[in-house]
């Protein structure tokens, strides 16, 4: 009897202790929004995706939005102080969200700290970038809110949710573009490199990667590239890289020249597109070039998603991006390009030859006529 009474008292005390941790601080609303990668094909798809939803504040609730690799995920959380009496302020309140075991490890983000008066609520956003190489599946997601009162008594509330990541059958993305350097002056040489990745569940054997800039004489097209499925292959087997040397003559007009990087499915259906800009500046009168900016790189795998431009310097001084073209036996049209070999240069050169020929011909006619009448 005594043992039973002790157990009952212990259970009541434990319940009260647990309740004291939850009272005063509560998560009242959870909204989730998804922004998808800016891949060209995504802008024209007819598929209806759920990109915004209100999630029930209850353990094991499913986050019912369509999440894809490379998505930007935003949690809009509202936290409240449920105390009503004066003097029950909560200070240093913050929230942390953890997505467990995603891309081989946990990823987590925290909110800023804030104070809550009795009866007040605070809304804030916590953002995640879903990795490109993530596996499809359901991931446990934990939302924790903590704070303390004026007596430094701690309060905490936790909600466990389920987050599902999906993959498409066909999903080919441009995952890196590198232009080194992005600005040229006296030295008119640059290198353009690109990388594409198969993020879909289907293997692909007719993928094309194109570098194109008519004004610079660039028209490089690699086709019939083989990319293995993202689900049962190594990172190397589902990626393809290429690089291209660009050389401009000293008389090339200064200005900003966009370069398109395109990837195609079935060798002709445009799937993704990125743009970088090569800036050409006149060489200084001293003939010494100013310090040129380091490489401009566009990557997909960044915390904010979409495109991020960062300044980098290759570690080994090389600008090469490895190509597996020979290994997989693709048909390739990649070559080093120079404006000396561009259509614009040959047109100018041909016109110059014609003008010089006419000048020589007129001179000969004049010389013959002059000698004839002497």
PyMOL commands that set and color helices and strands:
alter all, ss='L'
color gray80, all
select helices_A, chain A and resi 2-22+40-43+214-216+325-328+339-341+343-372
alter helices_A, ss='H'
color red, helices_A
select strands_A, chain A and resi 25-35+52-55+61-68+72-81+90-102+105-110+114-116+121-129+137-148+154-166+172-180+183-184+189-198+204-213+218-227+239-247+255-265+269-280+295-299+308-312+331-332+337-338
alter strands_A, ss='S'
color yellow, strands_A
deselect
rebuild
show_as cartoon
